[in-house]
Amino acid sequence: MQSVICIEIVKKEYKIKWQMPKGYDPFDVLRKLPSPISSEMMEIYNYSVEEDGFYFVDNLIDQSISGYAMKLIIDEALKYTKEVIIIELG
């Protein structure tokens, strides 16, 4: 008899949209982000830089770390614009 193991992957995905200036370099904010890997070697969060903002994934592993990372990204956007749109995807 075979056992079947089902794992439900739970995560929250966000699009953080803002008007990036031409030639924007995200290096400064990206180097400030906390490690996205937990001590148990699990991915806490992930992100990508896109032409209209950031894509952010909270894997709901450690919300204090992922929340802080998301705050840094939003604060970065607010340095350049007064309007930031946060869309929860999925």
C-alpha positions in Angstrom: 0.0 0.0 0.0 1.4 3.4 -1.0 1.0 6.5 1.1 0.2 9.8 -0.5 1.5 13.0 1.0 -0.1 16.2 0.0 1.6 19.5 0.8 -0.3 22.7 0.5 1.9 25.6 -0.5 0.7 28.7 1.2 2.1 32.1 0.2 1.1 35.6 -0.5 2.1 37.4 -3.6 2.2 41.2 -4.1 2.9 43.6 -6.9 4.4 46.9 -5.6 3.8 49.3 -8.4 5.5 52.7 -8.7 7.0 55.0 -11.3 10.7 54.1 -11.3 13.0 56.8 -12.5 15.0 56.1 -15.7 18.2 54.4 -14.9 16.9 53.3 -11.5 19.4 51.0 -9.7 17.9 48.9 -6.9 21.3 47.9 -5.5 21.1 50.1 -2.3 17.7 48.7 -1.2 18.5 45.1 -2.2 21.7 45.0 -0.1 19.6 46.2 3.0 17.2 43.3 2.8 17.4 40.6 5.5 18.3 37.1 4.4 15.4 35.4 2.7 16.5 32.0 4.0 15.5 30.8 7.5 17.8 28.9 9.9 15.9 25.8 8.8 16.9 26.5 5.2 13.4 27.5 4.1 12.7 30.4 1.8 11.0 33.2 3.9 10.4 35.6 1.0 11.4 36.3 -2.6 11.2 39.2 -4.9 12.0 40.4 -8.4 12.6 43.9 -9.8 10.3 44.6 -12.7 10.0 47.6 -14.9 7.0 49.0 -13.1 8.0 48.1 -9.5 8.7 45.0 -7.5 7.1 41.6 -7.3 7.2 40.3 -3.8 6.4 36.8 -2.4 5.8 36.2 1.3 6.1 32.4 1.9 4.5 32.9 5.4 7.5 31.3 7.1 8.6 34.3 9.2 6.3 37.3 8.8 8.5 39.6 10.9 11.4 39.1 8.4 9.2 39.2 5.3 7.2 42.2 6.6 10.4 44.1 7.3 11.7 43.3 3.8 8.5 44.5 2.2 8.6 47.7 4.3 12.1 48.4 3.0 10.9 48.0 -0.6 7.9 50.2 -0.1 10.1 52.8 1.7 12.4 52.7 -1.3 9.6 53.4 -3.7 8.4 56.3 -1.5 11.8 58.0 -1.8 11.1 58.5 -5.5 7.3 59.0 -5.7 4.3 59.9 -3.6 2.1 57.1 -5.0 2.8 53.4 -4.5 0.2 50.8 -5.4 0.2 47.5 -3.6 -1.8 44.8 -5.2 -2.3 41.4 -3.5 -2.2 38.8 -6.3 -3.9 35.5 -6.5 
